[in-house]
Amino acid sequence: MSITGVSLVRNGNQLRYPYKLMIKSMLSVCDKIIINCDPTDDNTYEELKLIAAYHPQVEIFVSHWDMSNTGNGSMLAGEINKILPQIDTEWVLYLQADELVHEDDAEYYKALTSTVPANITQIEMLRTYFWGRLNQRYVPNEIYLGRLFKSG
C-alpha cells in the first residue's frame, strides 16, 4: 500500500525543529512526501529545496501562512488541508516538524496499511514525549494520535 507523508514547517532552523530528521524518518515509510513551507528568512526553504533535489520523492508546497490565526490550531489544519488535494495514495502519514517515526516501526506501518479492514480509516500511534534528556521518557496518560489515515 502506498503512503504519502505530509508535514509543514516555518522557521524550522530558527526554532531548531528537527524537520530534517522528520523527513528522514518519513523516507523509510512514505513513497512520496509533501512539505508545506512558508519561505521566511531563516533559510529553511532553501534547505528543503536541497533535500528535495537529493530525494525526488520529497515535494515542497509553498504557502504564505496567515499568522493572525494561530490560536486554536486551525491555521495549521488549514495549511495541511491545502496539501490534501495533491495526494494520490490511499494512506497519509502526517507528522509535525518535531515528530519522528522510529526506525524500528517503519516496516510495521507499511505492512499495517495493507492488512487493516477496509472500514478502518485511521490508525492511532502512541506518542512518546522526552523531557530534558532523551533517557527521560514521559507518556502522559498514554496519548494516541491519529497520524496515519486514509486520504479522500
Phi, psi and omega per residue, in radians:
M1 nan 2.349 3.137
S2 -1.463 2.535 -3.138
I3 -2.262 2.317 2.980
T4 -1.805 2.270 3.062
G5 -1.622 2.413 3.088
V6 -2.264 2.550 3.087
S7 -2.781 3.108 3.090
L8 -2.539 2.609 3.131
V9 -2.653 2.449 3.085
R10 -2.515 2.228 -3.108
N11 0.958 0.711 -3.096
G12 -1.058 -0.658 3.127
N13 -1.286 -0.798 -3.128
Q14 -1.058 -0.695 -3.117
L15 -1.554 -0.027 3.077
R16 1.058 0.662 3.039
Y17 -1.324 2.490 3.119
P18 -1.462 0.873 -3.041
Y19 -1.117 -0.518 3.109
K20 -1.179 -0.700 3.075
L21 -1.181 -0.634 3.088
M22 -1.055 -0.799 3.124
I23 -1.105 -0.774 3.124
K24 -1.016 -0.733 3.139
S25 -1.184 -0.573 3.118
M26 -1.252 -0.538 -3.128
L27 -1.036 -0.518 -3.123
S28 -1.367 -0.220 -3.096
V29 -1.978 -0.638 -2.912
C30 -1.798 2.531 3.053
D31 -1.436 -0.447 -3.114
K32 -2.563 2.528 3.125
I33 -2.312 2.272 3.096
I34 -2.084 2.133 -3.135
I35 -1.942 2.099 3.023
N36 -1.433 2.091 -3.093
C37 -2.232 2.293 2.974
D38 -1.616 1.898 -3.042
P39 -1.287 1.454 3.112
T40 -1.496 -2.823 -2.989
D41 -1.729 0.319 -3.111
D42 -1.795 0.199 3.108
N43 1.203 0.269 3.036
T44 -1.062 -0.774 -3.122
Y45 -1.049 -0.757 3.140
E46 -1.101 -0.694 3.118
E47 -1.206 -0.621 3.060
L48 -1.117 -0.668 3.092
K49 -1.086 -0.678 3.094
L50 -1.130 -0.745 3.100
I51 -1.072 -0.784 -3.137
A52 -1.130 -0.585 3.100
A53 -1.175 -0.581 -3.124
Y54 -1.481 -0.550 -3.133
H55 -2.095 1.696 -3.057
P56 -1.084 -0.298 3.113
Q57 -1.390 -0.076 3.102
V58 -1.673 2.181 3.089
E59 -2.058 2.540 3.107
I60 -1.907 2.241 3.072
F61 -1.874 1.956 -3.100
V62 -1.485 2.253 3.136
S63 -2.562 2.406 3.080
H64 -1.674 1.887 -3.007
W65 -1.260 2.516 3.063
D66 -1.532 1.683 -3.053
M67 -1.354 0.025 3.083
S68 -1.465 -0.063 -3.050
N69 -2.192 1.029 -3.042
T70 -1.928 0.038 -2.984
G71 -1.114 -0.809 -2.997
N72 -2.056 0.299 3.134
G73 1.494 -0.038 -3.099
S74 -1.194 -0.489 3.102
M75 -1.152 -0.768 3.116
L76 -1.116 -0.740 3.107
A77 -1.070 -0.719 3.115
G78 -1.104 -0.670 3.128
E79 -1.210 -0.682 3.067
I80 -1.154 -0.695 3.135
N81 -1.067 -0.472 3.089
K82 -1.141 -0.481 -3.115
I83 -1.429 -0.595 -2.959
L84 -0.916 -0.647 3.121
P85 -1.112 -0.299 -3.136
Q86 -1.501 -0.067 -3.041
I87 -1.477 2.235 -3.140
D88 -2.087 0.283 3.076
T89 -1.886 2.871 -3.126
E90 -1.293 -0.584 -3.055
W91 -2.018 2.612 3.135
V92 -2.239 2.322 3.010
L93 -1.912 2.067 -3.135
Y94 -1.888 2.115 3.039
L95 -2.218 2.525 2.990
Q96 -1.508 2.916 -2.995
A97 -1.116 -0.235 3.117
D98 -1.921 0.337 -3.126
E99 -2.078 2.628 -3.128
L100 -2.379 2.742 2.920
V101 -1.719 2.228 3.126
H102 -1.133 2.423 -3.071
E103 -1.006 -0.510 3.126
D104 -1.302 -0.245 -3.091
D105 -1.713 -0.150 -3.035
A106 -1.013 -0.918 -3.126
E107 -1.139 -0.589 3.115
Y108 -1.060 -0.826 -3.116
Y109 -1.175 -0.672 3.100
K110 -1.091 -0.779 3.137
A111 -1.204 -0.630 -3.097
L112 -1.065 -0.693 -3.125
T113 -1.134 -0.388 3.126
S114 -1.514 -0.271 -3.013
T115 -1.968 -0.173 -3.111
V116 -1.283 2.606 3.088
P117 -1.050 2.681 -3.072
A118 -1.055 -0.476 -3.098
N119 -1.440 -0.076 3.093
I120 -1.466 2.178 -3.102
T121 -1.990 -0.126 -3.104
Q122 -2.610 2.434 3.067
I123 -2.064 2.157 -3.119
E124 -1.580 2.482 -3.126
M125 -2.034 2.443 3.054
L126 -1.222 2.276 3.137
R127 -1.742 2.230 3.109
T128 -1.880 2.270 3.117
Y129 -1.806 2.511 3.021
F130 -2.068 2.214 -3.101
W131 -2.034 2.154 3.046
G132 1.362 -1.090 -3.133
R133 -2.299 2.663 -3.118
L134 -1.154 -0.326 3.112
N135 -1.580 0.102 3.076
Q136 -1.898 1.512 -3.125
R137 -1.468 2.461 -3.134
Y138 -2.425 2.125 3.087
V139 -2.096 1.672 -3.110
P140 -1.280 1.960 3.075
N141 0.954 0.596 3.077
E142 0.834 1.166 -3.118
I143 -1.361 2.202 3.060
Y144 -1.971 2.412 3.138
L145 -2.110 2.415 3.086
G146 -1.420 1.502 -3.089
R147 -1.808 -0.146 3.105
L148 -2.145 2.028 -3.032
F149 -2.533 2.812 3.109
K150 -1.354 2.474 3.103
S151 -1.397 2.860 3.059
G152 1.578 nan nan
